[in-house]
Amino acid sequence: MNRIEQLEKLKQLQIWDIIIIGGGANGLGVAVDAASRGYKTILLEAVDFAKGTSSRSTKLAHGGVRYLEQGNLPLVIEALKERGLMEKNAGHLVKNESFIIPNYNWWGGYFYTIGLKLYDLLAGRLSLGSSNYLSKEKTLKLLPTIEPEGLQSGVIYHDGQFDDSRLAINLAQTAVEKGACVLNHFKITQLLKDENNQVTGVVAIDGESQKEHAIQGKAVINATGVFTNAIMKMNDTVYKKHIVSSQGIHLVFDKSFLPGDYALMIPKTSDGRVLFAVPWHDKIVVGTTDTLVKKPSLEPIALEKEIEFILQAAQKFLTKNPTRADVLSVFAGLRPLAAPDKKGQSTKEVSRSHKLIVSETGLITITGGKWTTYRKIAEDIVDKAILVHQLPKRKCITNHLSIHGNKKNSPADLENHLYIYGTDSAAILQLQENEPELKEKLHPDYDYTLAEVVWAIRYEMATTVEDVLARRVRLLFLDARVAIACSSKVAQLLAKELGHDEAWIQNQLAEFKSVANGFLLREFRVL
């Protein structure tokens, strides 16, 4: 996946079958689906793949225990099926995670055991394992830092856990392998229309060269997540608000706060939310919140009240109390929720199901959805595009389509940090052998090497320091201070590989520091 090659591909076609705006989970899913069916497909992402919501999830591939409680069985059944397919199609990134619910009342153990047995049943043959009641003693053994006072029992269940932006990169690579043209740092500035007011393409600016491109296509898909309304505005000056943004934040801590391999799930915090503490890349990710946001932002910042809420909730359930000084990184993500039908409806009540909107202009827009169901959402979108734009009928084949990097029938070696690259890990090791200077670590406390940075630049279309440290190597999400400390090494390598000068390096470092400071609590920001 090389940007120069993709730009060449862009020039070779006059009319595309499907133009996708947005390179998050849904957009990339559509690119894989459409290209694998043989449609001429192009995807354009304004910043970088998974720059927005799709890199800021709780890192769960799950059916949604909360949706089960709400009685939304169709969504749970669909998500459980997709979770199972995700594990099979991207086994290097999606793994089985055991979750434990601690119960501090006598009935909780029985109540959640029954509910989760139904969860297992709904998963059918794609179940990841059976749920079971745990005694107080067993719960404390599996979760040694859980608050013992008042603990009655526990329930263990299984769900999926994954690396979100790594999957996004692998989806982009899969789309390219299937013949799609995929470009990041390519911003849409206008929708092209014919005399009948039908959308016939887009105008986009290449962020690297500032060159403008007019791109013609039969079907245009708006998969821009929280920025959906901005594209809708281009489409029609009089438009209904289709998306509301809900912010969810996560705090990242050292593994010592929840040692072992088990994740913690609190089904009801003080305000009725679900709280997760999930092991991820040798850290613990704790979240999330649900706060309505008036205006979407590319860099959402965690609110103080959200940070305090998660800290207090974590302190209530963990014997090793995390404090502000223990926060290695804080990241905020915006959920693109379908706007509520009823006025005053809370974001927690808004359905996470996806909706497709076909405008009078022929623009197809996707709202809602979640990472776990990205494949099914993509299938629905392409089916709709075939119907609306009379494309030749071709069946979806992504059910059992292996994603780039997938190691079939070979479990990932989670002890080796290169496991996230799947089948590419051997090539990264070879790169280190060919260019021994690339064996150098990015930072003494972490295993990431310069070879991974070079790999991201040459084969994963990383063009900025942030592309590398946020979404290829996940350092910004794991330890923001260390990410800032490594940024100079990364900028130097980018400049060397892509032919940039010293002024570019300095500009990149300033831009990255500005973004990275949003991942630090205010008193720890780097000046």
C-alpha positions in Angstrom: 0.0 0.0 0.0 2.0 2.9 -1.4 0.7 6.4 -1.9 2.5 7.1 -5.1 1.0 3.9 -6.6 -2.4 4.9 -5.4 -2.1 8.3 -7.0 -1.2 6.6 -10.3 -4.3 4.4 -9.9 -6.4 7.5 -9.4 -5.3 8.9 -12.8 -6.1 5.7 -14.7 -9.9 5.7 -14.4 -12.4 8.2 -15.8 -15.5 6.9 -13.9 -15.5 4.8 -10.7 -18.4 2.6 -9.7 -18.2 3.5 -6.1 -16.7 6.6 -4.4 -16.4 6.4 -0.6 -15.9 9.5 1.5 -14.3 8.6 4.9 -11.7 6.1 5.9 -13.0 4.8 9.2 -14.4 1.4 10.0 -17.5 1.8 7.8 -15.8 3.4 4.8 -12.9 0.9 4.8 -15.5 -2.0 5.2 -17.3 -0.7 2.1 -14.0 -0.4 0.2 -13.2 -4.1 0.9 -16.7 -5.3 0.1 -17.1 -3.3 -3.1 -13.6 -4.1 -4.4 -13.9 -7.8 -3.6 -17.2 -7.9 -5.6 -15.3 -6.5 -8.6 -16.6 -2.9 -8.6 -14.2 -0.1 -9.5 -13.8 1.4 -6.0 -12.1 4.5 -4.6 -11.9 5.7 -1.0 -10.9 9.2 0.1 -10.0 10.0 3.7 -9.5 13.7 4.7 -6.8 13.0 7.3 -5.7 9.4 8.0 -7.4 6.0 8.2 -9.2 5.7 11.5 -8.2 9.2 12.5 -11.6 9.8 14.2 -13.9 7.5 16.2 -12.4 4.3 14.7 -9.1 4.6 16.6 -10.7 5.6 19.8 -12.9 2.7 20.8 -12.9 0.5 24.0 -11.0 -2.1 21.8 -13.9 -4.6 22.1 -15.3 -6.8 19.3 -18.5 -7.5 21.2 -22.2 -8.4 20.9 -23.1 -5.8 23.5 -24.1 -7.0 26.9 -25.8 -3.6 27.5 -27.9 -4.0 24.4 -29.0 -7.4 25.7 -30.2 -5.7 28.9 -32.1 -3.1 26.7 -33.8 -6.0 24.9 -32.3 -5.1 21.6 -32.0 -8.8 20.5 -31.6 -8.2 16.7 -28.5 -6.0 17.3 -27.0 -8.4 19.8 -27.5 -11.4 17.4 -26.1 -9.6 14.5 -23.1 -8.3 16.5 -22.3 -11.7 18.0 -22.3 -13.3 14.5 -20.0 -10.5 13.2 -17.7 -10.9 16.3 -17.2 -14.5 15.4 -16.5 -13.6 11.7 -14.0 -10.9 12.9 -12.1 -13.5 14.9 -11.9 -15.8 12.0 -11.1 -13.2 9.3 -8.6 -11.1 11.4 -7.3 -13.6 13.9 -4.0 -11.8 14.4 -5.9 -8.8 15.8 -9.0 -10.1 17.4 -8.7 -12.4 20.4 -10.9 -14.0 22.9 -11.0 -12.0 26.2 -12.4 -13.3 29.5 -14.5 -10.7 31.3 -15.5 -10.8 35.0 -18.5 -9.1 36.5 -18.0 -8.7 40.3 -21.3 -8.7 42.3 -21.7 -6.8 45.5 -25.3 -8.0 46.1 -26.6 -11.5 46.6 -28.8 -11.7 43.5 -26.2 -10.3 41.0 -24.4 -13.6 40.4 -27.6 -15.4 39.5 -29.1 -12.5 37.5 -26.0 -12.0 35.3 -25.3 -15.7 34.9 -28.7 -16.3 33.4 -28.5 -13.2 31.2 -25.0 -14.2 29.9 -26.1 -17.8 29.3 -28.6 -16.2 26.9 -25.7 -14.2 25.4 -23.8 -17.4 24.8 -26.9 -19.1 23.3 -27.4 -16.2 20.9 -23.8 -16.5 19.6 -24.5 -20.1 18.5 -21.6 -21.9 17.0 -19.6 -18.6 16.9 -19.6 -18.5 20.7 -16.2 -17.7 22.2 -16.8 -19.8 25.4 -19.4 -20.3 28.0 -20.3 -18.0 30.9 -20.1 -19.3 34.4 -20.9 -18.3 38.0 -17.8 -17.7 40.2 -17.6 -17.9 44.0 -16.2 -14.9 45.9 -12.9 -16.8 46.4 -12.5 -17.6 42.7 -13.4 -14.0 41.7 -10.6 -12.6 44.0 -8.1 -15.2 42.7 -8.8 -14.1 39.1 -9.0 -10.4 39.9 -6.5 -9.9 42.7 -6.9 -6.1 42.8 -10.8 -6.1 42.9 -12.3 -4.5 46.0 -13.1 -7.5 48.4 -15.3 -5.7 50.9 -19.0 -6.6 50.2 -18.1 -8.9 47.3 -20.6 -11.7 47.0 -19.7 -13.5 43.8 -18.6 -13.1 40.2 -19.6 -14.1 36.7 -17.2 -14.8 33.9 -18.1 -14.4 30.2 -16.3 -14.2 26.9 -16.1 -11.4 24.3 -13.6 -10.2 21.6 -10.8 -7.7 22.1 -8.9 -6.1 19.3 -6.7 -3.3 18.0 -9.0 -0.9 16.2 -6.7 1.3 14.0 -4.4 -1.7 13.2 -7.5 -3.4 11.8 -8.3 -0.2 9.8 -4.9 -0.3 8.2 -5.3 -4.0 7.4 -8.7 -3.3 5.8 -7.1 -0.5 3.7 -4.4 -3.0 2.6 -7.1 -5.7 1.8 -9.1 -3.2 -0.3 -5.9 -2.3 -2.3 -5.2 -6.0 -2.8 -8.7 -6.4 -4.2 -8.1 -3.6 -6.7 -9.5 -0.5 -4.8 -7.8 2.9 -4.9 -7.4 4.1 -1.3 -6.0 7.5 -0.4 -5.5 9.3 3.0 -4.9 13.0 3.4 -7.4 13.6 0.6 -10.2 16.1 1.6 -13.5 16.4 -0.1 -14.4 20.1 -0.8 -17.4 19.7 -3.1 -20.0 17.2 -4.5 -20.3 17.2 -8.3 -23.9 17.2 -9.7 -25.5 16.9 -13.1 -28.4 19.0 -14.5 -30.9 16.8 -12.7 -29.3 17.5 -9.3 -27.9 14.0 -9.1 -24.5 13.5 -7.4 -22.0 12.4 -10.1 -18.7 12.6 -8.2 -16.6 14.7 -5.8 -13.9 17.4 -5.8 -11.0 16.6 -3.5 -7.7 18.2 -2.5 -4.6 16.1 -2.0 -3.3 17.3 1.4 0.3 16.4 0.5 0.6 18.3 -2.9 -2.4 20.7 -2.5 -3.5 19.5 -6.0 -7.2 19.5 -6.7 -8.9 16.5 -8.3 -12.4 16.1 -9.9 -13.4 12.5 -9.5 -16.5 11.0 -11.3 -18.4 8.1 -10.0 -21.8 6.2 -10.3 -22.4 5.9 -6.6 -21.1 8.2 -3.8 -21.1 6.9 -0.2 -20.9 9.3 2.7 -19.2 7.3 5.5 -17.8 10.3 7.5 -19.1 9.4 10.9 -19.4 12.4 13.2 -18.8 14.7 10.2 -21.8 13.3 8.3 -23.7 16.5 8.6 -20.9 18.5 6.9 -21.2 16.3 3.8 -25.0 16.5 4.0 -24.7 20.3 3.9 -22.7 20.1 0.7 -25.4 17.8 -0.7 -28.3 20.1 0.2 -28.4 23.5 1.8 -31.7 22.6 3.5 -31.0 19.4 5.4 -32.1 17.6 8.6 -29.5 16.9 11.3 -28.9 13.2 10.9 -26.1 12.7 13.5 -25.6 13.6 17.1 -22.2 13.2 18.7 -21.7 11.4 22.0 -18.3 11.6 23.6 -16.7 8.6 25.3 -13.3 8.8 27.0 -10.8 6.2 28.2 -8.0 6.4 30.7 -4.9 4.2 30.3 -3.0 2.9 33.3 -0.1 0.5 34.0 -1.0 -3.2 34.1 -0.3 -3.3 37.8 -3.8 -1.9 38.5 -5.4 -5.0 37.1 -2.7 -7.7 36.8 -3.5 -10.9 34.9 -5.3 -11.6 31.7 -8.9 -10.9 32.8 -11.0 -7.8 32.0 -13.3 -6.2 34.5 -16.9 -5.2 33.6 -19.1 -3.2 35.9 -22.6 -3.3 34.5 -23.9 -0.3 36.4 -21.8 2.6 37.8 -23.3 5.4 39.9 -25.0 6.9 36.9 -26.1 3.7 35.2 -23.3 3.4 32.7 -21.2 0.3 31.9 -17.5 0.5 33.0 -14.8 -1.6 31.4 -11.2 -2.1 32.5 -9.6 -4.1 29.7 -6.0 -5.4 29.3 -4.6 -3.9 26.0 -0.9 -4.0 24.8 0.4 -4.6 28.4 -1.7 -1.7 29.7 -5.2 -1.3 31.2 -7.8 0.8 29.3 -10.6 2.0 31.5 -13.8 3.6 30.2 -16.2 4.9 29.1 -18.4 7.9 29.3 -21.4 9.1 27.3 -21.5 12.9 27.0 -23.5 14.7 24.4 -21.3 17.0 22.3 -22.7 20.0 20.4 -20.0 20.2 17.7 -17.8 17.4 16.4 -14.0 18.0 16.5 -11.1 16.2 14.9 -9.4 16.2 18.3 -12.0 15.8 21.0 -10.6 16.5 24.5 -11.7 14.7 27.6 -13.7 16.9 30.0 -12.6 17.2 33.6 -15.9 15.8 34.8 -15.4 12.7 32.6 -11.9 12.1 33.9 -13.0 12.4 37.5 -16.0 10.1 36.9 -13.8 7.3 35.6 -11.1 7.8 38.3 -13.8 7.7 41.0 -15.4 4.6 39.5 -12.1 2.8 39.2 -11.1 3.7 42.7 -14.4 2.3 44.0 -13.7 -1.1 42.5 -9.9 -1.5 42.6 -7.8 -1.9 45.8 -4.9 -0.2 44.1 -6.4 3.2 43.6 -5.5 5.0 40.3 -4.8 8.7 40.7 -4.4 11.5 38.1 -0.6 11.0 38.3 -1.0 7.4 37.1 -2.8 8.3 33.9 -0.4 7.4 31.0 -2.8 8.5 28.3 -6.4 9.8 28.0 -8.2 9.6 24.7 -11.6 10.8 23.7 -13.7 9.5 20.9 -17.0 10.7 19.4 -19.8 8.2 18.6 -21.8 9.1 15.5 -25.3 8.3 16.7 -28.3 8.5 14.6 -30.1 11.7 15.8 -32.9 10.7 18.3 -36.5 10.8 17.1 -37.7 12.1 20.4 -36.7 15.5 21.7 -34.7 15.2 25.0 -33.8 11.6 24.5 -30.5 10.8 26.1 -27.5 9.4 24.1 -27.6 6.2 26.1 -31.1 5.6 24.8 -30.2 6.3 21.1 -30.0 3.0 19.1 -26.5 1.9 18.1 -28.1 0.2 15.1 -27.0 1.6 11.7 -29.3 3.4 9.3 -28.9 4.1 5.6 -30.2 7.3 4.1 -30.6 7.7 0.4 -30.9 11.4 -0.5 -32.9 12.7 -3.5 -29.5 13.5 -5.1 -28.6 9.7 -4.9 -26.0 10.3 -2.2 -26.0 7.3 0.2 -25.2 8.1 3.8 -24.5 5.7 6.7 -25.3 6.7 10.3 -24.7 4.8 13.5 -23.2 1.4 13.8 -20.1 0.1 15.7 -16.8 -1.5 14.9 -18.0 -5.1 15.5 -20.7 -4.8 12.8 -18.5 -3.0 10.2 -18.6 -5.9 7.7 -22.4 -6.3 7.8 -22.9 -2.5 7.5 -20.6 -2.5 4.4 -22.6 -5.3 2.9 -25.8 -3.4 3.4 -24.3 -0.2 1.9 -23.0 -1.9 -1.3 -26.3 -3.8 -1.7 -28.1 -0.4 -1.5 -25.7 1.2 -4.0 -26.4 -1.6 -6.5 -30.1 -1.1 -6.1 -30.1 2.7 -6.2 -27.5 3.2 -9.0 -28.3 0.1 -11.1 -24.8 -1.4 -10.8 -24.4 -5.0 -12.1 -25.6 -7.4 -9.4 -22.8 -9.2 -7.6 -22.9 -11.2 -4.4 -21.1 -10.1 -1.2 -18.1 -12.4 -0.4 -16.7 -10.9 2.7 -18.3 -13.4 5.2 -15.2 -15.5 5.0 -12.7 -13.1 3.4 -9.4 -13.1 5.2 -8.1 -9.7 6.1 -4.5 -8.7 5.3 -2.2 -10.1 7.9 -4.6 -12.9 9.1 -2.7 -16.0 10.1 -5.1 -18.8 9.3 -5.2 -21.6 11.8 -2.2 -20.2 13.6 -2.8 -18.4 17.0 -1.0 -15.1 17.5 2.0 -15.1 19.8 0.9 -12.4 22.2 4.3 -12.4 23.9 5.9 -10.9 20.8 4.7 -7.3 20.3 4.9 -7.8 16.5 1.9 -10.1 16.6 -0.4 -7.3 15.5 1.3 -7.4 12.0 0.3 -11.0 11.5 1.8 -12.4 8.3 3.8 -9.1 7.8 5.8 -9.6 11.0 8.4 -11.8 9.1 8.9 -9.0 6.6 9.5 -6.5 9.4 12.1 -8.8 11.0 13.7 -9.1 7.5 13.8 -5.3 7.2 15.8 -5.2 10.4 18.2 -7.8 9.1 18.7 -5.9 5.8 19.1 -2.5 7.5 20.5 -3.3 11.0 20.3 0.4 12.2 16.5 -0.2 12.2 16.8 -2.6 15.1 17.1 0.4 17.4 14.2 0.8 19.8 12.0 3.9 19.7 12.2 4.1 23.5 14.1 2.0 26.0 10.8 1.2 27.9 9.0 -0.2 24.8 9.7 -2.9 22.2 8.8 -0.8 19.2 11.7 -0.4 16.7 12.6 2.0 13.9 11.8 -0.8 11.5 8.2 -0.5 12.4 8.2 3.2 11.6 9.9 2.6 8.2 7.4 -0.2 7.5 4.5 2.2 8.3 5.9 4.7 5.9 6.7 2.4 3.0 3.8 -0.1 3.2 1.1 1.5 5.3 0.8 5.1 3.9 1.9 6.9 7.0 2.9 10.4 6.1 3.0 12.3 9.4 4.4 11.7 12.9 0.8 11.4 14.2 0.0 8.7 11.6 2.9 6.7 12.9 2.7 7.2 16.7 -1.1 7.2 17.0 -2.4 4.7 14.5 0.4 2.5 13.2 2.5 2.1 16.4 -0.1 2.8 19.2 2.3 4.7 21.5 0.2 7.9 21.7 -2.7 5.9 23.1 -0.6 3.9 25.5 1.8 6.5 26.9 1.5 10.0 25.6 4.6 11.4 27.3 6.8 8.6 25.8 5.2 9.3 22.4 6.3 12.9 22.6 9.8 11.8 23.6 9.9 9.6 20.5 8.5 12.1 18.0 11.9 13.5 16.9 13.2 10.1 15.9 10.0 9.4 13.9 10.0 12.9 12.2 13.7 12.3 11.1 12.8 9.0 9.6 9.8 10.4 7.8 11.8 13.2 6.4 14.5 10.8 5.2 12.0 8.4 3.6 9.8 11.0 2.0 12.4 13.7 1.1 11.3 16.5 3.5 13.5 19.3 4.9 14.3 20.5 8.4 11.5 23.1 8.3 9.0 20.3 7.7 10.5 18.3 10.6 10.1 21.2 13.0 6.5 21.8 11.8 5.7 18.2 12.3 7.1 18.1 15.8 5.0 21.2 16.8 1.8 19.7 15.3 2.4 16.4 17.0 3.1 18.0 20.4 -0.1 20.0 20.1 -2.2 16.8 19.4 -0.3 14.7 22.0 -1.0 17.2 24.7 -4.7 16.5 24.3 -3.8 12.9 25.4 -2.3 14.1 28.7 -4.1 15.5 31.8 -3.8 19.3 31.8 -1.2 19.4 34.7 1.1 17.0 32.8 1.1 18.7 29.4 4.5 19.3 27.7 5.3 22.9 27.0 
